[in-house]
């Protein structure tokens, strides 16, 4: 082996060692960021759970907090699975299916927890069954595609359309309810409900953007998501912290907001027309 070949060989080995060290650093940062995100989510869920007795008389608001706790716990569990099981490395489609699975559950928690804050009669038995069936069909499709195709391809991501369609439908229902109810709320004198109105819109905006953006990134860059994960985790912590803070702050005006939304719901939604103004839970 001549000198030229030896030099070239050394350069190649040096490059491979540096690349391996770089990949190890990326994997470590990926794992740490997921664990940090999981711990942050669990702490936020615990903060909501710790004060649950205080708001027990307000059934709708209490349910919203519980669905938020479930949402945070589901994401934390998903983060931990990603952190300790390297699905990105040996089974990319399963990693994508896992991500879409807990995002879909999060979308349901959003619908069941947040829309009733505007329309207390939204969550009926029919809607609960419908959303549960859609989730079940979605999970079967997500994971069936992951089992059939180990590597990401056009066929493996087609089932994700179920998630995007459900998110789009939820966003439309929320914004229609929001526009219909809040315009009336702002004309009423039930204490400080303007902050509640602003929080609801801001929360929905960031939730819809975050959910669709993250899943779109996972689909577009299935093998490079490790590089984006620390950024998305930081975004997720910030968004969840804002929602949890706002949801807790809502508790300070829960009495006024509850009275106001029930009054508006009685005007606009037929189940309330001519009925007593109660704060009963849906008949699930």
C-alpha positions, 0 to 999 in steps of 0.5 A, a space after each residue: 500500500 503506497 503513501 497516497 492510499 494510506 493517507 486516503 485510508 486514514 482520512 476515510 477512517 477519521 471521517 467515519 469516526 467523526 460521523 459516528 461520534 456525531 450520530 451518537 451525540 444526536 441519538 443522545 440528545 434525541 433521547 434526553 430531549 424525549 425524557 425531558 419532555 415526558 417528565 415535563 408533561 407528567 409534572 404538568 399533569 400532576 399539577 392539574 390533578 393536585 387541585 382537582 377537588 377544588 373544581 369538582 362542583 364544575 363538572 364540565 371544567 373538571 372533565 376538561 382538566 381530566 382530559 388534559 391530564 390524559 392528553 399529557 400522560 399519553 404524550 409522556 408515554 409516547 415520548 418514553 417509548 421513543 426514548 428507550 425503544 429505537 423504533 426510528 432506527 430499525 422500524 421507522 413506520 412503527 415510530 410514525 404509527 406510534 406518534 400518530 396514535 398518541 396525537 390522535 388520542 390528543 385530538 380526541 382529548 381536545 374535542 372532548 375537553 375544550 369544545 364542551 367549555 363553549 357548548 356544554 351539551 357537545 359531548 353526547 353519547 353519539 359523539 363519544 361512540 363516533 370518535 372512539 370508533 374512528 380512533 379504533 379504525 385509525 389505530 388498526 390502519 396505522 399499525 397494519 400499515 407499519 407491519 406490512 411496510 417496515 420502511 416509510 413509503 406512500 402506502 404506509 402514510 396513506 392511513 395518516 389521512 384518517 388523523 388529518 381528516 379528524 383533526 380538520 373536522 375537529 378544528 371546523 367544529 371548534 371554530 364554528 362553535 367558538 365564533 357562534 358562542 363567543 360573539 354572544 359572550 362578549 356582549 354579556 356581563 358575566 364577569 371577566 369572560 374576555 380572557 377566557 375567549 382569548 385563551 380558547 382561540 389561542 389554545 386552538 390555534 397553537 394546538 391545531 398548528 402543533 399537531 398538524 406540523 409535527 405529524 407532517 414533519 414525521 411523514 416528510 423526514 422519517 429518518 431525520 426526525 432526530 435532528 428536529 426532535 429537541 426543537 419540537 419537544 421545546 415547542 411542545 413543552 411551551 404549548 402545553 405549559 401555556 394551555 395548562 397555565 390558561 386552563 388553571 387561570 380559567 378556574 379563577 373565572 369558572 363560575 362566571 364562564 360556566 354561567 355565561 356559556 350555559 346561557 348562550 348554549 340555551 339560546 343556540 342549542 336545542 337541548 337547552 331550550 326551555 330547560 333548567 340551567 344545570 351543569 350536568 355531565 354528558 350522558 355517556 
